Amino acid sequence: MELDVILGIVSAVLFVLSTVLGAFWKKGKDKLAKIANLVKQTSELIDKANEVLEDNTVTTEEVQALQKELNDVKLAWKALFEKEVVVA
């Protein structure tokens, strides 16, 4: 075989390989961003819970703030494992 044919085949194989690996990279990168968001939301929930429990009294506003943080964690968890999440 001639050098041009061999280089053409190698180029085609590298093109297909880079396309496939690029798709996997994008999928992995998206998943990593979702994991980072879940960790962030969970950290915010823990911080808020610590803040609420510092004075040994819990007000209605603090309970509502905790519920909001918990809902954020639930949405982040769903986003990690579901195909599509609709945020209301």
Sequence and secondary structure as in RCSB ss.txt:
>XXXX:A:sequence
MELDVILGIVSAVLFVLSTVLGAFWKKGKDKLAKIANLVKQTSELIDKANEVLEDNTVTTEEVQALQKELNDVKL
AWKALFEKEVVVA
>XXXX:A:secstr
  HHHHHHHHHHHHHHHHHHHHHHHHHHHHHHHHHHHHHHHHHHHHHHHHHHHTTS   HHHHHHHHHHHHHHHH
HHHHHHSS     
